[in-house]
Amino acid sequence: MKLLRVPEVTEKVGFSRVSIWRLEAAGEFPQRQQITSKTVGWIEAEVNQWIASRHRVERREQAPGGKGTVFSRWSTKLEVAGSSPAGRAFFATLPLP
């Protein structure tokens, strides 16, 4: 069993430390393990399984209809930002199938 430290996990999943901890608090990321009183780590196999369970949006691309941008990230949701025909900014989160 290999434990991954914070820098390894952030690099592997592409999220910041704070984002990982928010996902963990919401029950959407593997729980960290206490290594010492000041050090935590995650079980590599659990992190790899979490990554495998996620969808990957490969790149930034133009949103449907040419308005806005689709952002690249590991997710079970698709996040879109842009502006409406009336010029108002919007942000939408859509579930992926």
DAKAKA-V125731 format. One record per helix or strand. SS is the DSSP state (hx for helix, st for strand). FROM is the first residue (numbers start at 1). TO is the last residue. Records with the same first field share a line. If there is no record, write none. Layout:
SS->FROM-TO ; FROM-TO
This chain:
st->3-4 ; 33-36 ; 39-43 ; 55-56 ; 61-62 ; 69-70 ; 74-75 ; 77-83 ; 89-95
hx->6-13 ; 17-25 ; 44-52 ; 64-66
